[in-house]
């Protein structure tokens, strides 16, 4: 089983698949434990798209809105105005 073999590692930075069957490619992307999945291409990046791995392949995300979450904290402030 391709998915089982692909997931049988402590790493999960990225994965790629080449196929004419787009349904098979989407099933692969859904089931593989990788932070980025390329379909019929490889090593494509966009600054607006988060990049980072699963498992032992990184901490958090680089690029995109998700990368900013590492540098921020959510805070609630309540003020009574009466």
Backbone bond lengths (Angstrom), bond angles and torsions (degrees), N, CA, C in turn:
res aa  C-N    CA-C-N  psi(-1)  N-CA   C-N-CA  omega(-1)  CA-C   N-CA-C  phi
1 X - - - 1.458 - - 1.531 108.81 -
2 X 1.308 116.39 122.76 1.463 122.88 -176.59 1.526 112.24 -60.26
3 X 1.310 117.52 -44.37 1.465 121.03 -178.91 1.525 110.64 -62.57
4 X 1.315 116.68 -45.53 1.468 120.69 179.98 1.527 110.57 -60.54
5 X 1.315 116.74 -42.68 1.462 121.15 179.44 1.532 110.59 -65.96
6 X 1.322 117.26 -42.75 1.466 120.80 -179.85 1.528 111.66 -65.24
7 X 1.321 117.19 -34.44 1.462 121.22 -178.24 1.524 113.48 -86.01
8 X 1.322 118.15 -6.13 1.463 122.29 -176.79 1.528 111.07 -83.57
9 X 1.313 116.51 61.81 1.453 123.63 179.74 1.519 108.53 -157.50
10 X 1.328 116.63 158.77 1.458 119.81 176.81 1.528 111.13 -82.64
11 X 1.319 116.93 -6.32 1.458 121.42 -177.89 1.520 111.31 -101.83
12 X 1.318 116.05 159.02 1.453 119.98 179.54 1.513 111.83 -162.78
13 X 1.326 117.17 41.52 1.460 119.82 -178.13 1.517 111.33 -69.34
14 X 1.329 116.89 -52.47 1.461 119.49 -177.49 1.518 110.24 -156.16
15 X 1.321 114.39 165.25 1.461 121.34 178.11 1.520 107.77 -149.55
16 X 1.314 115.62 157.41 1.457 120.26 177.91 1.509 110.67 -142.10
17 X 1.316 115.66 151.43 1.463 121.35 178.02 1.525 108.50 -142.73
18 X 1.316 115.13 138.81 1.453 122.17 173.86 1.526 107.65 -114.04
19 X 1.310 116.57 123.93 1.456 121.14 -179.73 1.523 109.66 -163.01
20 X 1.329 115.42 156.65 1.466 120.30 173.18 1.525 110.86 -89.98
21 X 1.336 116.24 -13.28 1.462 122.22 -177.79 1.530 109.09 -92.77
22 X 1.328 117.28 96.84 1.462 121.13 -175.00 1.527 111.48 -66.05
23 X 1.323 117.58 -30.15 1.462 120.88 175.76 1.515 111.35 -63.24
24 X 1.330 116.26 -43.24 1.465 121.55 177.34 1.532 110.03 -63.35
25 X 1.324 116.35 -39.54 1.462 120.49 179.80 1.526 110.97 -63.75
26 X 1.318 117.23 -42.19 1.466 120.38 179.68 1.532 111.42 -68.61
27 X 1.316 117.94 -35.87 1.469 120.41 175.34 1.527 110.07 -63.99
28 X 1.332 116.19 -42.25 1.461 121.14 176.95 1.529 110.00 -59.53
29 X 1.338 116.63 -48.03 1.464 121.17 -178.60 1.525 111.46 -60.66
30 X 1.313 116.59 -37.05 1.462 120.76 -179.34 1.526 111.78 -70.28
31 X 1.315 117.65 -38.08 1.461 121.79 -172.10 1.525 115.20 -93.52
32 X 1.322 117.82 -24.34 1.462 119.18 -178.24 1.533 109.27 -75.05
33 X 1.318 116.35 140.49 1.464 121.46 -179.21 1.530 109.02 -93.19
34 X 1.321 114.84 81.37 1.458 122.12 179.85 1.523 108.91 -143.57
35 X 1.321 115.71 145.70 1.457 120.59 -177.91 1.511 114.09 -71.02
36 X 1.316 117.55 -28.98 1.462 123.06 177.63 1.516 108.13 -134.36
37 X 1.313 116.33 136.36 1.468 121.12 176.17 1.522 107.87 -125.94
38 X 1.324 115.90 124.78 1.458 122.02 176.48 1.520 108.50 -103.30
39 X 1.322 116.50 134.44 1.461 122.57 178.54 1.524 108.07 -115.45
40 X 1.324 115.74 118.36 1.471 123.46 179.93 1.527 112.73 58.05
41 X 1.310 116.76 27.56 1.464 123.29 174.68 1.525 106.16 -161.84
42 X 1.313 117.20 175.92 1.458 119.30 177.08 1.514 109.30 -157.53
43 X 1.322 115.65 147.11 1.456 122.62 175.26 1.521 113.26 64.80
44 X 1.316 117.39 33.41 1.461 122.18 176.36 1.527 108.19 -93.49
45 X 1.326 117.31 137.35 1.460 121.61 -179.04 1.513 110.24 -136.33
46 X 1.316 114.97 155.16 1.455 122.75 173.50 1.524 106.09 -142.67
47 X 1.315 117.32 132.51 1.465 120.91 -176.79 1.520 112.83 -60.72
48 X 1.318 118.34 -21.92 1.463 121.52 179.78 1.520 112.61 -86.94
49 X 1.311 117.39 -7.85 1.461 121.68 -177.01 1.525 110.08 -103.14
50 X 1.339 118.11 127.84 1.462 119.58 -178.96 1.521 112.46 -64.46
51 X 1.331 116.07 144.37 1.453 121.25 178.80 1.516 108.75 -131.92
52 X 1.309 117.06 131.74 1.454 122.68 177.57 1.512 109.24 170.62
53 X 1.313 115.77 166.52 1.451 119.78 -172.75 1.509 115.23 -106.03
54 X 1.314 114.14 173.55 1.455 123.65 172.59 1.526 107.13 -102.32
55 X 1.297 116.54 171.49 1.467 124.28 174.94 1.529 110.83 56.55
56 X 1.337 118.03 -127.65 1.463 122.72 -176.99 1.530 112.33 -89.64
57 X 1.311 117.51 17.93 1.469 121.04 -176.42 1.516 112.48 -105.85
58 X 1.279 116.92 46.13 1.446 117.54 173.07 1.510 114.15 124.81
59 X 1.305 113.26 167.69 1.447 122.35 -178.72 1.513 107.31 -128.22
60 X 1.302 117.26 113.47 1.450 120.19 178.87 1.518 112.78 78.38
61 X 1.312 115.44 -160.60 1.456 122.19 -176.67 1.516 110.23 -128.53
62 X 1.313 115.30 147.69 1.455 122.43 171.24 1.518 106.88 -108.90
63 X 1.293 115.99 156.48 1.463 123.19 178.89 1.524 111.20 67.57
64 X 1.289 116.35 160.63 1.454 121.39 176.09 1.522 114.18 67.51
65 X 1.312 114.41 178.66 1.463 122.66 -178.93 1.528 112.27 -61.24
66 X 1.332 117.54 -35.73 1.461 120.99 -177.93 1.529 112.34 -63.78
67 X 1.315 118.25 -27.55 1.462 120.95 179.35 1.523 111.22 -65.92
68 X 1.318 117.09 -32.19 1.462 120.82 -179.27 1.522 112.06 -68.29
69 X 1.323 117.69 -23.39 1.458 121.09 -178.90 1.527 112.06 -62.08
70 X 1.331 117.96 -26.25 1.465 120.71 177.83 1.522 112.16 -67.52
71 X 1.335 116.77 -22.11 1.453 121.24 -175.23 1.522 112.84 -106.62
72 X 1.315 117.73 5.15 1.455 120.78 -177.25 1.520 110.85 -129.23
73 X 1.307 115.33 161.71 1.455 122.59 173.02 1.516 107.59 -136.17
74 X 1.309 115.70 143.12 1.454 120.98 178.25 1.521 108.36 -84.26
75 X 1.329 115.92 136.32 1.458 120.47 179.06 1.520 108.40 -137.68
76 X 1.322 116.81 137.23 1.464 122.17 173.63 1.516 108.33 -102.33
77 X 1.327 116.49 133.71 1.461 121.83 177.51 1.520 107.66 -126.00
78 X 1.322 116.53 123.72 1.463 122.44 -179.87 1.525 108.38 -112.50
79 X 1.324 116.93 130.84 1.461 121.65 179.20 1.521 108.53 -127.37
80 X 1.313 116.87 124.70 1.466 121.06 174.53 1.522 107.80 -85.12
81 X 1.300 117.15 125.49 1.464 121.11 -177.07 1.523 112.56 -105.90
82 X 1.316 118.06 16.29 1.467 119.58 -179.65 1.504 112.02 -104.61
